[in-house]
Amino acid sequence: IAEVFLKHGYIVGLLVVLLGGLALNLTPCVYPLIGVTIAYFGNESGAPRKVIVLASLYVLGIALMFSGVGVAVALSGGLFGAALQNPYVLAVIATMLLTLAASSFGLFTLQPPQWIMQRAGVARPGYLGALLMGLGMGVVAAPCIGPIVLGLLLMVQRSQSALFGFVLFFTLAVGLGLPYIALAIAAGSIRKLPR
């Protein structure tokens, strides 16, 4: 992607990132977002225009979460890249991944405290609720697309431009979120999802 930006400029580079964001919807662990989106917007009543505005706020929430990460990495100075070269940081990350993998294989169960589950399980209606839901879904989607995000984060870190970090990750998130606007519009008529 960095070569596309160098050879063809920012417009073509951002278009590639937008298309990459759309392609990220094909990764298997992003699929649960489809059910969550349909469930959330299936409960929203109102004119199609209101649903489009709510869905746009939902995607904006995803985009703001991703963009915040891009800006933070750009402003970190070389801290992000230096941290990923530190063997202790890599050992901690590897340990976390192995622990989560062991949980996935059923060796033990990770469960958040009940009070967190009660608050997280409540979907708030309205414009602010859609934005907050998008912020939450951005957090959920981030680990699924980690390798792509990590590559872009390193590109942003090299540029050390907060504006570039914001625009790059905003574009990626908009690409990721565009199908969810269509899902939100169709949510009222979808009765059953295919397996």
Sequence and secondary structure as in RCSB ss.txt:
>XXXX:A:sequence
IAEVFLKHGYIVGLLVVLLGGLALNLTPCVYPLIGVTIAYFGNESGAPRKVIVLASLYVLGIALMFSGVGVAVAL
SGGLFGAALQNPYVLAVIATMLLTLAASSFGLFTLQPPQWIMQRAGVARPGYLGALLMGLGMGVVAAPCIGPIVL
GLLLMVQRSQSALFGFVLFFTLAVGLGLPYIALAIAAGSIRKLPR
>XXXX:A:secstr
 HHHHHHH HHHHHHHHHHHHHHGGGSGGGTHHHHHHHHHHHS  S HHHHHHHHHHHHHHHHHHHHHHHHHHHH
TTTHHHHHTT HHHHHHHHHHHHHHHHHHTTSS     HHHHHHHT    HHHHHHHHHHHHHHHHGGGGHHHHH
HHHHHHHHHT HHHHHHHHHHHHHHHHHHHHHHHHHGGG      
